[in-house]
Amino acid sequence: NQTSASEFVLLGLTSDPHLQSLLFFVFSVIYFITLFGNMVIMIVISTDPHLHYPMYFFLFHLALIDICYATTIVPYMLVNFLVKQKSIDFSACILQMSLILLSAGSEIFMLSAMAYDRYVAICKPLHYQVVMNKLVCSQLVGGAWAMGVLHSIINTLPMLNVQFCKYTEIKHFSCELPPLLTAACGRIFLNKQLLLSSAVIFGSSSFLLTLISYIYIISTVLKIQSAKGRHKAFSTCSSHLIVVILLYTTALFQYTKPRSVSSFILDQLFSIQYSILTPMLNPIIYSLKNNDMKTAL
């Protein structure tokens, strides 16, 4: 039983065949909407000259991250709805886990870059073109991707030394790190500490950058005399704020919560929210709440 595992069994959302067929249809539709919506966002931004601004440059990369995030998880999830043997190779599982960490890390820092962009646009409008030049935007986007890669490496490399039993069941629909650690047979104290530390450091630092930006934004907007001016300023931030709340409230709780409050259903619901539903909702939210985007579409 202590032989190192060569493959894992993903228990998924349910073992009921009829429910699996229904879920296959539901998540196929979600995945199609995610791909279609984010690809449309990327095509519109790249082809419409009116959208060649920093805000839409960041939105382009956010859509790219969302496509990567969903594609890392949903296709294998759909396959498991159709097959009886829901196994995944150890190497494929570790690869999926590392890509999930990369996508999640990149997304939260991309949202921080977008918050900084809104701060400059609202609080320093006369200096916007100078501050948010092409070099700065490229550095912010490159930094977001780099932080995602770093977050992935920090948590993935120690997992290569973790021992798993010959038959290992993962109580999840993907090889996400928390349920993978729960399924381990060997010592995982270091891995748990790395997971908690990286989630707190990366999550809190990106959240703090976003929070500080919004504190300045709100204080500036409240000083605007006209109600129309305040509404216009807030409307440029509302889409971003909705996405931030959707992602942070579930992801940070999932990765930092104590084991005593963990439950199979709760973990699955939170994971579906931030890893599958959020990438689908992002293009919808930005399209519906942004007049420039609606005009370009």
Long-range contacts (C-beta under 8 A, 24 or more apart in sequence): 1-165, 1-166, 1-167, 1-185, 2-163, 2-165, 2-166, 2-185, 3-165, 3-166, 4-163, 4-164, 4-166, 5-90, 5-164, 5-165, 5-166, 5-167, 5-168, 6-89, 6-90, 7-87, 7-88, 7-89, 7-90, 7-93, 8-87, 8-88, 8-90, 8-93, 8-164, 8-168, 8-169, 8-170, 8-175, 8-183, 9-86, 9-87, 9-88, 9-167, 9-168, 9-169, 9-170, 10-80, 10-86, 10-87, 10-88, 10-170, 10-172, 10-173, 10-174, 10-175, 11-86, 11-169, 11-170, 11-171, 11-172, 12-77, 12-80, 12-81, 12-86, 12-172, 12-173, 13-173, 13-268, 20-81, 20-82, 21-81, 23-81, 24-78, 24-81, 24-82, 27-74, 27-77, 27-78, 27-81, 27-276, 28-78, 30-74, 30-276, 30-277, 30-280, 31-70, 31-74, 31-75, 31-78, 33-280, 33-284, 34-66, 34-67, 34-70, 34-74, 34-276, 34-279, 34-280, 35-67, 35-70, 35-71, 37-280, 37-282, 37-283, 37-284, 37-287, 38-63, 38-64, 38-66, 38-67, 38-279, 38-282, 38-283, 39-63, 39-67, 40-283, 40-297, 41-283, 41-286, 41-287, 41-293, 44-293, 44-296, 44-297, 45-296, 48-296, 50-292, 50-295, 50-296, 51-292, 51-293, 51-296, 54-117, 54-132, 54-137, 55-114, 55-117, 55-118, 55-121, 55-236, 56-292, 56-293, 57-137, 57-141, 58-110, 58-113, 58-114, 58-117, 58-137, 58-140, 58-141, 59-114, 59-286, 61-110, 61-141, 61-144, 61-145, 62-107, 62-110, 62-111, 62-114, 62-282, 63-282, 63-283, 65-103, 65-106, 65-107, 65-110, 65-148, 66-107, 66-278, 66-279, 66-280, 66-282, 66-283, 67-279, 68-99, 68-102, 68-103, 69-100, 69-103, 69-104, 69-107, 69-275, 69-279, 70-275, 70-276, 70-279, 70-280, 72-96, 72-99, 72-100, 72-103, 72-174, 73-100, 73-173, 73-174, 73-275, 73-276, 74-276, 76-174, 77-173, 77-174, 80-173, 88-175, 90-164, 92-175, 93-170, 93-175, 93-180, 94-156, 94-159, 94-160, 94-175, 96-174, 96-175, 97-155, 97-156, 97-159, 97-175, 97-176, 97-177, 97-180, 98-152, 98-153, 98-155, 98-156, 99-152, 100-174, 100-175, 100-176, 100-177, 100-275, 101-148, 101-151, 101-152, 101-155, 101-156, 101-177, 102-148, 102-149, 102-151, 102-152, 103-148, 104-148, 104-151, 104-251, 104-274, 104-275, 105-147, 105-148, 105-149, 105-150, 105-151, 105-152, 105-202, 106-144, 106-145, 106-147, 106-148, 106-149, 107-148, 107-247, 108-202, 108-203, 108-206, 108-207, 108-247, 108-248, 108-251, 109-143, 109-144, 109-147, 109-148, 109-202, 109-206, 110-141, 110-144, 111-206, 111-210, 111-240, 111-243, 111-244, 111-247, 112-144, 112-206, 112-207, 112-209, 112-210, 112-213, 113-140, 113-141, 113-143, 113-144, 114-240, 115-209, 115-210, 115-213, 115-214, 115-240, 115-244, 116-140, 116-209, 116-213, 118-213, 118-217, 118-236, 118-237, 118-240, 119-213, 119-214, 119-216, 119-217, 121-236, 122-217, 122-220, 122-221, 122-233, 122-236, 122-237, 123-216, 123-217, 123-220, 147-202, 147-206, 151-198, 151-202, 154-194, 154-198, 155-191, 155-194, 155-195, 155-198, 158-190, 158-191, 158-194, 159-191, 162-186, 162-188, 162-191, 163-187, 171-264, 171-267, 172-267, 172-268, 172-271, 173-268, 173-271, 174-271, 174-275, 176-271, 176-275, 177-255, 178-254, 178-255, 178-267, 179-267, 195-255, 196-255, 196-256, 199-252, 199-255, 199-256, 200-256, 203-248, 203-251, 203-252, 203-255, 203-256, 207-248, 207-252, 210-244, 214-241, 235-289, 238-289, 239-285, 239-286, 239-289, 239-290, 242-285, 242-289, 243-278, 243-281, 243-282, 243-285, 243-286, 246-273, 246-274, 246-277, 246-278, 246-281, 247-274, 247-278, 250-274
